[in-house]
Amino acid sequence: MKKTLLTIALLSSLSTTAFANQAGDILVRGGVTMVSPSSNEATVLLDGSATPLSVSVDDNTQFGLNLVYFFDSNWAIELLAATPFTHDVILHDPKGATNDIYGIDLNGATLAEVSHLPPTLSALYYFDTGTAFKPYVGVGVNYTIFFDEDFTSTPQAAGFSNLELDGSWGYSVQLGLDYELDKNWSVNVSARYIDINTKATFNIDNALGVDGGLVGKGSASVDVDPMVYSVMLGYTF
């Protein structure tokens, strides 16, 4: 009997701290967002033909911002924004220092630095729990714009120049959870997958003058396809 009464009391305390989302509520979140690209390596092409080289992209963490507008207690629309993410583009060269294309070891070197913004608009569905825990799922559309594409000094010396990355349209899916601290404040955690694919183009010129060096127009189709993780503090107006 005591256990039953305790259970009822606990459930009652949870229900009194739960505040249902209302139509017209605006939730603003801010916090830490990490973009973790897939580990896939993209083959570097020269004038359309494959080379031994490949590239991959590393992780980056920035300040993230979410704006959520509620249509009712279940449905909402969310805009994901952030300060620009900057990623190192890593070059993979299986021949290393023995590669007579360059005469220097570029394997594992930072080929370039690239910045991007990935604004994402999503429809969210919140599940009714009757508690301060409010889990949700979401699906949306993303547009990623790339800028400040710059080769680092070593690849520049090896003849890489004029790096450009195309913008990318793609879809996103996510899982998230809001925990209400009170009527206005909440804590949020979320994980989402974003479909980001871009084509990188650049010039390769054998600046070192090594026999057999590559010269031509280089390209790589890069499947960034990151997981995006966020931990944020929210305020509902």
Helices and strands as residue ranges (DSSP letters): H 2-16, E 26-36, E 42-46, E 49-57, E 60-70, E 75-82, E 85-92, G 96-98, E 110-117, E 120-126, E 133-151, H 153-157, E 160-165, E 168-180, E 185-194, E 197-204, E 216-223, E 227-236
